[in-house]
Amino acid sequence: MKQDISYVLVTPYTIAKSRTGGVLSRLLSRTDLELVGAQMFAPNDDFVKQYAEQIRSGISAEEILLIADYVEKNLAPSEGRRHRSLLLLFRGENPCEKLLAICGHIHTKPQLVEAITGETIRDTYADLIFSREKPDEVSYFEPAVLTARNQKDANMHLGLFAAFLKGQENIIENIRYSDPSRIEKTLVIIKPDNWKHNSSRPGTIIDMFSRTGLRIIGIKVHRFSLAEALDFYGPVEGVLKKNLAPKFGTRAREILEREFAFVLSEDSARLLTEDFGVECAKDQFSQIIEFMSGRRPGNYPAEEFKKPGTVKCMILVYEGENAIKKIRDVLGPTDPLKAPEGTVRREFGSNVMVNTAHASDAPESFEREQAIVRIEENTLASIIEEYLTGK
């Protein structure tokens, strides 16, 4: 069947109110579409004007005009500051129809509160308030999310997004802090185990991190290449050898002594640790690499070594005071079984490897990690261009 791409744009107000996770949960859990791209961006006046004009060029309906006016007034910079918006790309069959159903329609006439069900994203997060004096006049409007009504409009909007995003930063630093020395950045990875099938898990995890009060300033959908995974988790290999090799060696000794009914010498026990134990630790490391990239370490041609892996994750950058500690407190310790109630890993983790998410443990770690995953780069614009070119 035909695969098309459409989008959902999460508005600055929705992001500022930390509703991003809730929106993403609805989008991922209620459709069979694939999330193929995500990017935080800050629209300028020219982009906003063109986007509003494109919206008005579609169906001439009251709802459309209301949205176009909203775009001009609320996506544009104010007081010299550009505002964060989040663009999410979805691919599949009839994406416009499916996304519109989840986002919800906008009612341009007053409704009784009892008539609102909370079924769609807009039912839950949008606001449409009419004047008491003039019942047909809108006094406040916040749509929460924006999306295209049909594929023709979606393709037109996507072309505009791609052209604009090609020259934009992937990290949006639009706040001036009174004491910048107290501000940290930290990197979070929502790991591949959360993306095996469409579910609310990724959005729920983001929602849990939102309790920190930190700001998301960067986001991307990423597939670790084998080279990136080996570089990212390289320091773990030595730790695994140190901590796990003796345990594997001891366990092997116990099994052999029980099976053959004799006691091994200390020299033999030491060799078990140095040989068998180390090999087992190496295998654990290989499993981590395969878990994160979809590919097991081995001899590959250079082009395959750097090729994006077969499993995806989501990478986010958070910013704020004590960002590293705040995120790690919500994340919980490496072993989900030892994590406190209410933490991400206790809620969703399975074991020390399949532990649902990663977070930087120090400023130095953030610097190293963000360089490996090239956080300043985003493939969203190229995904759009490839799709539009192939049509």
C-alpha positions as CSV (number, residue, x, y, z in Angstrom):
1,M,0.0,0.0,0.0
2,K,1.0,3.6,-0.6
3,Q,3.2,5.1,2.2
4,D,2.9,8.9,2.7
5,I,4.3,11.3,5.3
6,S,2.4,13.9,7.3
7,Y,3.2,15.8,10.4
8,V,2.1,17.1,13.7
9,L,3.4,20.4,15.0
10,V,3.3,20.8,18.8
11,T,2.8,24.4,19.6
12,P,5.0,26.6,21.8
13,Y,2.4,26.8,24.5
14,T,2.0,23.0,24.7
15,I,5.7,22.6,25.0
16,A,6.0,25.2,27.6
17,K,3.3,23.5,29.7
18,S,5.3,20.2,29.5
19,R,2.5,18.4,27.6
20,T,4.8,17.1,25.0
21,G,4.9,13.6,26.5
22,G,1.1,13.4,26.7
23,V,0.7,14.4,23.1
24,L,3.3,11.9,21.9
25,S,1.6,9.1,23.9
26,R,-1.7,9.7,22.1
27,L,0.0,9.8,18.7
28,L,2.0,6.7,19.2
29,S,-0.5,4.5,20.9
30,R,-3.6,5.2,18.8
31,T,-2.2,4.7,15.3
32,D,-0.2,2.3,13.2
33,L,1.9,5.1,11.7
34,E,5.7,5.1,12.2
35,L,7.4,8.1,13.8
36,V,10.3,8.7,11.4
37,G,11.5,12.2,12.5
38,A,11.3,14.7,15.3
39,Q,12.9,18.2,15.6
40,M,12.6,21.1,17.9
41,F,12.8,24.4,16.0
42,A,12.1,28.1,16.5
43,P,10.2,29.7,13.7
44,N,11.0,33.2,12.4
45,D,8.7,35.8,11.0
46,D,9.2,34.8,7.4
47,F,8.4,31.1,8.0
48,V,5.3,31.9,10.1
49,K,4.0,34.2,7.4
50,Q,4.5,31.6,4.7
51,Y,3.0,28.8,6.8
52,A,-0.1,30.9,7.6
53,E,-0.5,31.8,3.9
54,Q,-0.3,28.1,3.0
55,I,-3.0,27.3,5.6
56,R,-5.3,30.0,4.2
57,S,-4.8,28.7,0.6
58,G,-6.5,25.5,1.5
59,I,-10.2,25.1,2.3
60,S,-11.8,28.4,3.1
61,A,-13.5,27.4,6.4
62,E,-13.9,29.2,9.7
63,E,-11.7,26.6,11.4
64,I,-8.9,27.1,8.9
65,L,-8.9,30.9,9.2
66,L,-8.8,30.5,13.0
67,I,-5.7,28.3,12.8
68,A,-4.0,30.6,10.3
69,D,-4.5,33.6,12.6
70,Y,-3.3,31.6,15.5
71,V,-0.1,30.7,13.7
72,E,0.7,34.3,12.9
73,K,0.1,35.5,16.4
74,N,1.6,32.6,18.4
75,L,4.3,30.9,16.4
76,A,6.1,34.1,15.5
77,P,8.8,35.6,17.7
78,S,7.7,38.0,20.4
79,E,9.7,40.6,22.2
80,G,12.7,39.6,20.1
81,R,12.6,35.9,21.2
82,R,11.8,33.0,18.9
83,H,9.7,30.2,20.5
84,R,10.2,26.4,20.6
85,S,7.9,24.3,18.4
86,L,8.2,20.6,17.8
87,L,7.7,19.0,14.4
88,L,6.9,15.2,14.4
89,L,6.9,13.2,11.1
90,F,4.8,10.1,10.7
91,R,4.8,7.7,7.8
92,G,2.2,5.1,6.7
93,E,-1.1,4.7,4.9
94,N,-3.5,7.7,5.0
95,P,-1.4,9.6,7.6
96,C,-3.4,12.8,7.3
97,E,-6.7,11.1,8.0
98,K,-5.3,9.2,11.0
99,L,-3.4,12.1,12.5
100,L,-6.4,14.4,12.2
101,A,-8.6,11.9,13.9
102,I,-6.2,11.7,16.9
103,C,-5.5,15.5,17.0
104,G,-9.2,16.3,16.7
105,H,-11.3,18.9,15.0
106,I,-11.7,22.4,16.2
107,H,-15.3,23.4,17.0
108,T,-15.9,27.0,16.0
109,K,-19.2,27.3,17.9
110,P,-19.6,27.3,21.7
111,Q,-20.0,23.9,23.3
112,L,-21.3,22.8,26.6
113,V,-18.5,21.6,28.9
114,E,-20.3,18.4,29.4
115,A,-20.1,17.7,25.7
116,I,-16.3,17.5,25.8
117,T,-15.1,13.9,26.0
118,G,-11.3,14.2,26.2
119,E,-11.0,11.6,23.4
120,T,-8.6,13.6,21.1
121,I,-5.5,15.6,21.8
122,R,-7.4,18.9,21.3
123,D,-10.2,17.7,23.6
124,T,-7.6,17.3,26.3
125,Y,-5.1,20.1,25.7
126,A,-6.7,22.7,23.5
127,D,-8.8,25.7,24.5
128,L,-11.5,27.6,22.6
129,I,-13.2,30.3,24.7
130,F,-15.9,32.6,23.5
131,S,-16.7,36.0,24.7
132,R,-19.6,36.3,27.1
133,E,-20.7,39.5,25.6
134,K,-20.4,38.3,22.0
135,P,-21.1,34.5,22.0
136,D,-19.8,34.1,18.4
137,E,-16.5,35.9,19.0
138,V,-13.5,33.9,20.1
139,S,-11.7,35.5,23.0
140,Y,-9.0,32.8,23.5
141,F,-7.8,30.0,21.2
142,E,-5.0,27.4,21.8
143,P,-5.1,24.4,19.4
144,A,-2.3,22.5,21.2
145,V,-1.2,20.8,17.9
146,L,-1.3,21.6,14.2
147,T,-1.6,19.1,11.4
148,A,-2.7,18.9,7.7
149,R,-6.2,18.1,6.7
150,N,-5.2,16.3,3.5
151,Q,-2.1,15.0,1.7
152,K,-1.9,17.8,-0.8
153,D,-1.7,20.4,2.1
154,A,0.7,18.1,4.0
155,N,3.1,18.0,1.1
156,M,2.9,21.7,0.6
157,H,3.6,22.3,4.3
158,L,6.4,19.7,4.4
159,G,8.2,21.5,1.6
160,L,8.2,24.7,3.6
161,F,9.4,22.9,6.7
162,A,12.3,21.2,4.9
163,A,13.4,24.5,3.3
164,F,13.4,26.3,6.6
165,L,14.9,23.6,8.8
166,K,18.0,23.1,6.5
167,G,19.5,26.2,7.9
168,Q,18.3,25.9,11.5
169,E,20.0,24.7,14.7
170,N,18.9,21.4,16.2
171,I,19.4,22.8,19.7
172,I,17.2,25.7,20.6
173,E,18.8,27.9,23.3
174,N,16.4,30.8,23.5
175,I,16.5,31.7,27.2
176,R,19.0,34.0,28.8
177,Y,19.6,32.9,32.4
178,S,20.5,35.3,35.2
179,D,23.3,32.9,36.2
180,P,24.4,30.7,33.3
181,S,27.0,29.0,35.4
182,R,24.3,27.1,37.2
183,I,22.7,25.8,34.0
184,E,23.5,22.3,32.8
185,K,22.6,20.2,29.8
186,T,22.0,16.5,29.8
187,L,21.4,13.9,27.2
188,V,18.6,11.3,27.4
189,I,18.1,8.3,25.2
190,I,14.8,6.5,25.1
191,K,16.1,3.1,24.1
192,P,15.1,0.7,21.4
193,D,13.0,-1.5,23.7
194,N,10.4,1.3,23.8
195,W,10.0,1.2,20.0
196,K,9.3,-2.4,19.2
197,H,5.7,-1.6,18.6
198,N,3.5,1.5,18.8
199,S,2.7,2.3,22.5
200,S,2.4,5.2,24.9
201,R,5.7,4.3,26.6
202,P,8.0,6.9,25.0
203,G,5.6,9.7,25.6
204,T,5.0,8.5,29.2
205,I,8.7,8.5,29.9
206,I,9.0,12.1,28.6
207,D,6.0,12.9,30.8
208,M,7.8,11.5,33.8
209,F,10.9,13.5,33.1
210,S,8.7,16.7,32.8
211,R,8.3,16.6,36.6
212,T,11.9,18.0,36.8
213,G,10.8,21.3,35.4
214,L,13.7,21.2,32.9
215,R,13.3,22.4,29.3
216,I,13.6,20.1,26.2
217,I,15.9,22.1,23.9
218,G,16.7,19.3,21.4
219,I,15.1,16.1,20.1
220,K,15.8,13.7,17.3
221,V,14.9,10.2,16.1
222,H,18.1,8.3,15.8
223,R,19.4,4.9,14.7
224,F,22.8,4.1,16.2
225,S,25.4,2.8,13.7
226,L,27.6,0.0,14.9
227,A,30.5,2.5,15.0
228,E,28.5,5.0,17.2
229,A,27.3,2.3,19.6
230,L,30.8,1.0,20.1
231,D,32.1,4.5,20.7
232,F,29.2,5.5,23.0
233,Y,29.4,2.3,25.1
234,G,33.2,1.8,24.8
235,P,33.9,2.7,28.5
236,V,31.4,0.1,29.6
237,E,33.4,-2.8,28.2
238,G,36.2,-2.4,30.8
239,V,33.7,-2.1,33.6
240,L,32.0,-5.3,32.5
241,K,35.2,-7.2,32.4
242,K,36.2,-6.0,35.9
243,N,32.8,-6.6,37.5
244,L,31.4,-9.6,35.6
245,A,34.4,-11.7,34.7
246,P,35.0,-12.9,38.4
247,K,31.3,-13.7,38.8
248,F,31.2,-15.7,35.6
249,G,34.4,-17.5,36.6
250,T,33.0,-18.3,40.1
251,R,29.8,-19.6,38.6
252,A,31.7,-21.7,36.1
253,R,33.8,-23.2,38.9
254,E,30.8,-24.1,40.9
255,I,29.1,-25.9,38.0
256,L,32.3,-27.8,37.0
257,E,33.0,-28.9,40.6
258,R,29.4,-30.0,41.1
259,E,29.3,-31.8,37.7
260,F,32.6,-33.6,38.0
261,A,32.7,-34.0,41.8
262,F,36.2,-32.6,42.5
263,V,37.7,-29.3,43.6
264,L,39.5,-27.2,41.1
265,S,42.9,-25.7,42.0
266,E,43.2,-21.9,42.5
267,D,45.2,-21.7,39.3
268,S,42.4,-23.4,37.3
269,A,39.9,-21.1,39.0
270,R,41.9,-18.1,38.1
271,L,42.2,-19.2,34.5
272,L,38.4,-19.7,34.4
273,T,38.0,-16.0,35.3
274,E,40.7,-14.7,33.0
275,D,39.5,-16.7,30.0
276,F,36.0,-17.9,30.3
277,G,34.9,-15.0,32.6
278,V,36.3,-12.4,30.3
279,E,34.8,-14.0,27.2
280,C,31.4,-13.9,28.9
281,A,31.8,-10.3,29.9
282,K,32.8,-9.5,26.2
283,D,29.6,-11.3,25.1
284,Q,27.6,-9.1,27.5
285,F,29.1,-6.0,25.9
286,S,28.3,-7.4,22.4
287,Q,24.7,-7.8,23.5
288,I,24.5,-4.2,24.6
289,I,25.9,-3.1,21.2
290,E,23.4,-5.3,19.4
291,F,20.6,-4.0,21.6
292,M,21.4,-0.4,20.8
293,S,22.2,-0.7,17.1
294,G,20.5,-3.9,16.0
295,R,23.8,-5.4,14.9
296,R,26.3,-7.5,16.7
297,P,30.0,-6.4,16.6
298,G,32.0,-8.2,13.9
299,N,34.0,-7.7,10.7
300,Y,32.0,-5.4,8.4
301,P,33.0,-3.2,5.4
302,A,33.6,0.4,6.4
303,E,30.4,1.6,4.8
304,E,28.3,-1.0,6.8
305,F,30.2,-0.1,10.0
306,K,28.9,3.5,9.8
307,K,25.5,2.7,8.4
308,P,22.5,3.6,10.6
309,G,21.3,0.5,12.6
310,T,18.1,-1.4,12.3
311,V,16.6,-0.3,15.6
312,K,15.6,3.3,16.6
313,C,15.7,5.4,19.7
314,M,14.9,9.0,20.6
315,I,17.5,11.4,21.8
316,L,16.6,14.4,23.9
317,V,18.6,17.3,25.4
318,Y,17.3,18.8,28.6
319,E,18.5,22.1,30.0
320,G,18.2,23.8,33.4
321,E,19.7,24.0,36.9
322,N,21.1,20.6,38.2
323,A,19.8,19.0,35.0
324,I,22.0,15.9,35.3
325,K,21.0,15.0,38.9
326,K,17.3,15.8,38.3
327,I,17.0,13.6,35.3
328,R,19.0,10.7,36.9
329,D,16.8,10.9,40.0
330,V,13.7,10.4,37.9
331,L,15.4,7.7,35.8
332,G,16.6,5.5,38.6
333,P,19.6,3.3,39.0
334,T,20.9,1.0,36.3
335,D,19.3,-2.1,37.7
336,P,15.5,-1.7,37.4
337,L,15.0,-4.2,40.3
338,K,16.9,-1.8,42.6
339,A,15.2,1.3,41.3
340,P,12.7,3.2,43.7
341,E,9.0,3.2,43.0
342,G,8.0,5.9,40.6
343,T,11.2,6.0,38.6
344,V,11.4,5.4,34.8
345,R,13.5,2.3,35.1
346,R,11.4,0.7,37.8
347,E,8.3,1.4,35.7
348,F,9.5,0.2,32.4
349,G,13.0,-1.5,32.7
350,S,13.5,-5.2,32.5
351,N,17.1,-5.8,33.5
352,V,20.5,-3.9,33.6
353,M,20.8,-4.0,29.9
354,V,17.1,-3.6,28.8
355,N,16.6,-0.7,31.2
356,T,14.5,1.6,29.0
357,A,16.6,4.8,29.0
358,H,20.0,6.4,29.4
359,A,21.0,9.7,30.9
360,S,24.4,11.5,31.1
361,D,26.0,11.0,34.5
362,A,28.3,14.1,34.4
363,P,28.9,17.2,32.3
364,E,31.9,15.5,30.7
365,S,29.8,12.6,29.8
366,F,27.3,14.9,28.1
367,E,30.0,16.5,26.0
368,R,31.3,13.1,24.9
369,E,27.9,11.6,24.2
370,Q,26.4,14.5,22.3
371,A,29.4,14.5,20.0
372,I,29.1,10.8,19.3
373,V,25.4,11.0,18.3
374,R,26.0,14.4,16.5
375,I,23.2,16.1,18.4
376,E,23.6,19.2,16.4
377,E,22.5,17.3,13.2
378,N,19.0,16.1,12.4
379,T,17.8,14.1,9.4
380,L,14.2,15.4,9.4
381,A,14.6,17.8,6.5
382,S,16.4,15.2,4.4
383,I,13.6,12.7,5.1
384,I,11.1,15.2,3.8
385,E,13.1,16.0,0.7
386,E,13.6,12.3,-0.1
387,Y,9.9,11.7,0.3
388,L,8.8,14.7,-1.8
389,T,11.4,14.0,-4.5
390,G,10.2,10.4,-4.9
391,K,6.6,11.4,-5.4
